[in-house]
Amino acid sequence: MIAASGKLVQLQRPGTNTTTSSSSSNSRSNPPPLTLASTHARCPSVDSPTMNGSGTGQPLMSPSQIHPLRHSFTFWFMHRAPGQKLTNYENSMRRIASFSSVEDFWAIYSHLMRPDGMPHISDIHLFRHGVRPVWEDELNMNGGKWIVRLRKGLASRYWEELVMAIVGDQFHDVGDELCGAVLSIRNQEDILSVWNKTANLGRANLRIRDAIKKVLNLPMETLMEYKSHTDAIKDNRSYGTSVPSTPAAV
């Protein structure tokens, strides 16, 4: 489900069937699925996400059919070749695209490479618009992140579930504490992390942890690691040593 104009709207994957009402009064609460290429398709550019795949320049949806999200978001991507050292992480990131509606989300997401096709040492980020996915951003510098370690082969599934939950406002109980999420593709494992603004908000941080377990359908006893960005800066590393394996990581 997606929060649109203060209401929950069905987040329908492009190309799947759904039953919608023909009543005009329901047109803003039950958007029809977009006609797009499959999730695995690639396109040369997503600079114009409201254009159809035929290149005719015809809008996918009319303005009256646009369903705005509660928050705007931006996708980012970073890749480091093995053996290469990054002198500036932020300069190595590439902004993919921003979106603020259900329709634009699907137009962008449907053309993103799936995590299982990304090279090792790659990071894909989904952050609220205006928040840079770096420790030093003013909205991140006092915060931290919850970390979930995944065995290889699970990243695509869990990343998609997390993206849907964030865009769909399933973390609404923590208000503006949520900044974004990162999937890190590594050689031996893949790592999900969910970033928040304030590292010392114990109760709110526990709500974020429990929300992650819920949206990813993890057992409540799943072990998760929390690391503040202050500690990450001191250690000069995003993630500490591996914590004991969780049901999602074995």
C-alpha positions in Angstrom: 0.0 0.0 0.0 1.2 3.5 -0.7 0.2 6.7 1.2 -1.1 9.2 -1.3 -2.8 12.5 -0.4 -3.1 11.3 3.1 -4.8 8.0 2.1 -3.5 4.5 1.5 -3.5 3.5 -2.1 -2.8 0.1 -3.5 0.8 -0.2 -4.7 0.2 -2.2 -7.9 3.1 -3.7 -9.7 3.1 -2.7 -13.4 1.8 -5.5 -15.6 -0.3 -7.2 -13.0 -4.1 -7.2 -13.0 -6.2 -5.4 -10.4 -9.9 -4.7 -10.0 -10.7 -1.0 -9.9 -14.0 0.8 -9.6 -15.3 2.7 -12.7 -16.7 5.4 -10.5 -14.9 8.7 -10.9 -15.1 9.3 -7.1 -12.7 6.3 -6.7 -10.3 7.3 -9.4 -7.8 8.9 -7.0 -7.8 6.0 -4.5 -7.6 3.1 -6.9 -5.0 3.8 -9.6 -4.9 1.3 -12.5 -1.6 -0.5 -13.0 0.8 1.4 -15.3 1.5 0.0 -18.7 5.3 -0.4 -18.6 8.0 -2.8 -19.5 8.6 -5.7 -17.1 10.7 -5.2 -13.9 13.7 -6.8 -15.6 13.6 -4.5 -18.6 16.2 -1.8 -19.1 15.9 1.6 -20.7 18.6 4.0 -21.8 17.3 6.8 -19.5 14.8 7.5 -16.7 15.0 11.2 -17.0 11.4 11.3 -18.3 9.6 8.8 -16.2 6.2 9.9 -17.3 6.8 8.9 -20.9 5.9 5.5 -22.2 8.4 3.0 -23.5 7.5 3.5 -27.2 9.2 6.8 -27.3 6.1 8.6 -28.5 6.2 11.1 -25.7 2.6 10.3 -24.6 2.0 10.6 -20.9 1.3 7.4 -19.1 -1.3 9.0 -16.9 -3.3 12.2 -17.0 -2.7 14.8 -14.2 -6.0 13.8 -12.7 -4.8 10.3 -12.3 -1.6 11.1 -10.5 -1.4 9.9 -6.9 1.1 12.0 -4.8 3.1 10.3 -2.1 3.3 11.6 1.5 7.1 12.1 1.0 9.3 12.5 -2.1 12.3 10.2 -2.5 15.5 9.9 -4.5 17.4 6.8 -5.6 21.2 6.9 -5.6 23.9 4.4 -6.8 27.6 3.9 -6.0 30.0 1.3 -7.4 33.7 0.8 -6.4 35.8 -1.5 -8.5 37.7 -4.2 -6.5 41.0 -2.8 -5.3 40.0 0.8 -5.9 40.0 3.2 -2.9 37.4 6.0 -2.6 38.8 9.3 -1.5 35.4 10.9 -1.5 32.3 8.6 -1.1 29.8 11.4 -1.9 31.5 12.3 -5.2 31.4 8.6 -6.2 27.6 8.5 -5.9 25.3 9.0 -8.8 21.8 10.3 -8.4 19.5 8.1 -10.4 16.1 9.9 -10.1 13.6 11.4 -7.8 9.9 10.8 -7.5 6.9 12.1 -5.6 3.9 10.0 -6.9 2.9 6.4 -7.2 3.1 6.6 -11.0 6.6 8.1 -11.1 7.8 5.6 -8.6 6.8 2.7 -10.8 8.1 4.4 -13.9 11.5 4.6 -12.3 11.6 1.4 -10.2 10.5 -0.8 -13.2 13.7 0.1 -15.0 16.2 -0.2 -12.2 18.6 -3.1 -12.3 17.8 -5.7 -9.7 20.3 -6.2 -6.9 21.2 -9.7 -8.0 22.5 -8.2 -11.2 24.6 -5.5 -9.6 28.4 -5.9 -9.4 30.1 -6.5 -6.0 30.9 -3.5 -3.9 27.9 -1.6 -5.1 25.5 0.5 -2.9 21.9 1.5 -3.9 20.2 4.1 -1.8 16.7 5.2 -1.3 16.5 8.4 0.7 13.9 11.1 1.4 14.3 14.0 -1.0 16.8 16.6 0.4 18.7 14.1 2.5 22.1 13.1 1.1 23.0 9.4 1.8 26.2 10.3 3.7 27.1 10.4 7.4 28.0 14.1 7.2 24.6 15.3 6.0 23.0 17.6 8.6 20.0 15.3 8.9 22.2 12.2 9.3 25.2 13.4 11.4 23.5 12.7 14.8 21.8 9.5 13.6 22.7 5.9 12.9 21.4 2.8 11.2 19.9 -0.6 11.8 21.8 -3.3 10.0 20.5 -6.6 8.6 23.1 -9.0 7.1 21.8 -11.3 4.3 23.3 -14.4 2.8 23.9 -14.2 -0.9 20.8 -14.6 -3.1 18.3 -12.9 -0.8 19.1 -9.2 -1.5 16.6 -8.6 -4.3 13.6 -9.9 -2.3 14.4 -8.1 0.9 15.4 -4.9 -0.8 12.1 -4.8 -2.7 10.1 -5.4 0.4 11.9 -2.7 2.2 11.5 -0.2 -0.6 7.8 -0.8 -0.8 7.5 -0.4 2.9 9.4 2.9 3.0 7.6 4.4 -0.1 4.3 3.0 1.2 4.7 4.9 4.6 4.8 1.7 6.7 7.3 3.5 9.0 4.8 6.2 9.8 4.9 5.4 13.5 8.4 6.9 13.7 7.5 10.2 12.0 10.3 12.1 10.4 13.0 10.0 12.1 13.4 7.8 9.0 16.0 9.1 6.6 16.4 6.3 4.1 17.8 2.9 3.4 20.9 1.3 1.7 21.5 -2.1 0.2 25.3 -2.9 0.0 26.3 -5.7 -2.4 29.4 -7.3 -1.1 31.5 -10.4 -2.0 30.5 -12.7 0.9 27.2 -11.2 2.0 24.8 -8.4 1.3 23.8 -5.8 3.9 20.6 -3.9 4.4 20.7 -0.8 6.5 17.9 1.7 7.6 19.1 5.1 8.6 17.4 7.4 11.1 18.1 11.0 12.3 18.8 10.5 16.0 21.0 7.8 17.4 20.1 8.3 21.1 16.3 8.1 20.7 16.1 4.6 22.3 12.3 4.0 22.1 12.0 5.4 18.6 14.9 3.3 17.4 13.3 0.2 18.8 10.1 1.0 16.9 12.2 1.3 13.7 13.8 -2.1 14.5 10.5 -3.7 15.1 9.0 -2.1 11.9 12.0 -3.6 9.9 11.3 -7.0 11.3 7.6 -6.7 10.5 7.9 -5.5 6.9 10.6 -8.1 6.1 8.7 -10.8 7.9 11.6 -11.6 10.2 11.2 -13.4 13.5 11.0 -11.0 16.4 14.1 -12.8 18.0 16.2 -11.9 14.9 19.4 -10.3 16.0 20.1 -6.9 14.5 23.0 -4.4 14.9 22.7 -0.7 15.4 25.6 1.6 14.6 25.7 5.4 15.1 27.2 7.5 12.3 29.5 9.0 14.9 31.0 5.5 15.5 31.1 4.9 11.7 33.1 8.1 11.2 35.5 7.1 14.1 36.0 3.6 12.6 36.0 4.9 9.0 33.7 2.0 8.1 30.0 1.6 7.7 29.6 -1.8 9.2 31.3 -3.5 12.2 32.3 -7.1 12.4 29.6 -9.6 11.6 27.0 -10.2 14.3 25.7 -13.8 14.8 23.7 -15.0 11.8 19.9 -14.3 11.8 17.2 -16.4 10.1 17.5 -14.0 7.2 21.2 -14.4 7.0 21.6 -18.2 7.0 
